[in-house]
Amino acid sequence: MAQQSTSETVEAEETVTGRRYANRRAWTSATVGGIAGGVAFGVLMQSTGTLPGVASLYGLEGLTWAWVAHIFHSIVFGLVFGGIVTGTSLRRYADSVTASTGLGAGYGVALWLVAAAIMMPLWMGAIGIDAPAIPNLDPMSLVGHVIYGVVLGAVFAALYRR
């Protein structure tokens, strides 16, 4: 077995280190973007009185628990967005604020269709809460999810490109 030269070893270590940095940058960008999008969407939900419903999904009550649960969901969905964007051919758009904002808007629509229109009513019914019909195609929820996605995509790209 042939030994690697010192320059090959250094190059391999730099590649691994660069990949780790890029991964950390992607996850950090996705987390912060998710929080920012969650705050924007949460303000809308609070203004319409729908935010406390998020706490009820966990058997909790109150605005504080609603914010905690909502921001938790926002981070998780932000990380999924970051994984999709950086782990697929969409990576070429990761550092473009315009393109990533568009991807985020599309992602918000997808979240609305899957998570809000189908999964949330199923979850509510499963825990004994009065649930809306499936699919729950509430237009205000669509607006909120698109706002979430737009802010997520913009913040993600702005941080990822640094």
C-alpha positions as CSV (number, residue, x, y, z in Angstrom):
1,M,0.0,0.0,0.0
2,A,1.4,3.4,-1.0
3,Q,1.8,6.1,1.6
4,Q,0.2,9.5,1.0
5,S,2.6,12.4,0.6
6,T,2.4,15.2,3.1
7,S,0.8,17.5,0.6
8,E,-1.9,14.9,-0.1
9,T,-2.6,14.5,3.6
10,V,-2.8,18.2,4.1
11,E,-5.1,18.6,1.1
12,A,-7.4,15.7,2.4
13,E,-7.5,17.3,5.9
14,E,-8.4,20.7,4.4
15,T,-11.2,19.1,2.3
16,V,-12.7,17.5,5.4
17,T,-12.2,20.7,7.5
18,G,-13.9,22.7,4.7
19,R,-16.8,20.3,4.5
20,R,-17.3,20.4,8.3
21,Y,-17.2,24.2,8.1
22,A,-19.8,24.2,5.3
23,N,-22.0,21.8,7.2
24,R,-21.8,23.9,10.4
25,R,-22.5,27.0,8.4
26,A,-25.5,25.4,6.7
27,W,-27.0,24.2,10.0
28,T,-26.4,27.5,11.7
29,S,-27.9,29.4,8.8
30,A,-30.9,27.1,8.8
31,T,-31.4,27.4,12.6
32,V,-31.2,31.2,12.6
33,G,-33.4,31.4,9.5
34,G,-35.9,29.1,11.1
35,I,-36.1,31.2,14.2
36,A,-36.4,34.4,12.1
37,G,-39.2,32.9,10.0
38,G,-40.9,31.5,13.1
39,V,-40.9,34.9,14.8
40,A,-42.4,36.5,11.7
41,F,-45.1,33.8,11.4
42,G,-45.6,33.8,15.2
43,V,-46.4,37.5,15.3
44,L,-49.1,36.9,12.6
45,M,-50.5,33.9,14.6
46,Q,-50.5,35.9,17.8
47,S,-52.3,38.8,16.2
48,T,-55.0,36.4,14.9
49,G,-55.3,34.5,18.2
50,T,-54.2,31.2,16.7
51,L,-50.8,30.9,18.4
52,P,-52.1,29.3,21.6
53,G,-53.3,26.3,19.5
54,V,-49.7,25.3,19.0
55,A,-49.2,24.8,22.8
56,S,-52.4,22.6,22.9
57,L,-50.7,20.1,20.5
58,Y,-48.5,19.2,23.5
59,G,-51.2,19.4,26.1
60,L,-49.9,22.8,27.3
61,E,-51.6,26.2,27.7
62,G,-50.5,29.8,27.5
63,L,-48.7,32.1,25.2
64,T,-45.2,31.3,26.5
65,W,-45.6,27.6,25.8
66,A,-47.2,28.4,22.4
67,W,-44.1,30.4,21.5
68,V,-41.7,27.7,22.7
69,A,-43.5,25.0,20.7
70,H,-43.8,27.2,17.6
71,I,-40.1,28.2,17.6
72,F,-39.2,24.5,18.1
73,H,-41.2,23.6,15.0
74,S,-39.7,26.6,13.2
75,I,-36.2,25.3,13.9
76,V,-36.9,21.8,12.9
77,F,-38.5,22.8,9.7
78,G,-35.6,25.3,9.1
79,L,-33.1,22.4,9.5
80,V,-35.1,20.3,7.0
81,F,-35.0,23.3,4.6
82,G,-31.2,23.6,5.1
83,G,-30.7,19.9,4.5
84,I,-32.8,19.9,1.3
85,V,-31.1,23.0,-0.1
86,T,-27.5,22.0,0.7
87,G,-27.9,18.2,0.3
88,T,-29.3,18.3,-3.2
89,S,-28.7,20.0,-6.6
90,L,-30.3,23.1,-5.1
91,R,-27.0,23.8,-3.3
92,R,-26.1,26.1,-6.2
93,Y,-28.8,28.5,-5.0
94,A,-27.9,28.3,-1.3
95,D,-25.9,31.6,-1.2
96,S,-28.3,33.6,-3.5
97,V,-30.7,35.6,-1.4
98,T,-33.1,35.9,-4.3
99,A,-33.1,32.3,-5.3
100,S,-33.2,31.0,-1.7
101,T,-36.1,33.4,-0.9
102,G,-38.0,31.8,-3.8
103,L,-37.2,28.3,-2.6
104,G,-38.3,29.3,0.8
105,A,-41.7,30.6,-0.5
106,G,-42.2,27.2,-2.3
107,Y,-41.1,25.4,0.9
108,G,-43.7,27.4,2.9
109,V,-46.4,26.3,0.5
110,A,-45.3,22.7,0.8
111,L,-45.3,23.0,4.6
112,W,-48.8,24.4,4.5
113,L,-50.0,21.6,2.3
114,V,-48.4,18.8,4.3
115,A,-47.9,20.0,7.9
116,A,-50.8,22.4,8.3
117,A,-53.5,21.1,6.0
118,I,-53.0,17.4,6.7
119,M,-50.7,16.5,9.6
120,M,-51.9,19.1,12.1
121,P,-55.6,18.1,11.9
122,L,-54.6,14.5,12.2
123,W,-52.4,15.3,15.3
124,M,-55.3,17.3,16.8
125,G,-57.8,14.5,16.3
126,A,-55.3,11.9,17.7
127,I,-55.0,13.8,21.0
128,G,-58.7,14.5,21.3
129,I,-58.8,18.2,20.3
130,D,-61.6,19.4,17.9
131,A,-59.8,19.2,14.6
132,P,-60.6,21.0,11.3
133,A,-61.5,19.0,8.3
134,I,-58.7,17.4,6.3
135,P,-57.3,19.1,4.3
136,N,-57.5,22.3,6.3
137,L,-56.9,24.8,3.5
138,D,-57.0,27.9,5.6
139,P,-55.8,30.9,3.5
140,M,-54.4,32.8,6.5
141,S,-52.4,29.8,7.4
142,L,-51.0,29.7,3.8
143,V,-50.0,33.4,4.1
144,G,-48.2,32.6,7.4
145,H,-46.4,29.6,6.0
146,V,-45.3,31.6,3.0
147,I,-44.0,34.4,5.2
148,Y,-42.1,31.8,7.2
149,G,-40.6,30.4,4.1
150,V,-39.6,33.7,2.6
151,V,-37.9,34.9,5.8
152,L,-36.3,31.5,6.3
153,G,-34.9,31.4,2.7
154,A,-33.6,35.0,2.8
155,V,-31.9,34.7,6.2
156,F,-30.5,31.3,5.3
157,A,-28.8,32.6,2.2
158,A,-27.6,35.8,3.8
159,L,-25.9,33.8,6.5
160,Y,-24.8,30.9,4.4
161,R,-22.9,33.2,1.9
162,R,-20.7,34.8,4.6
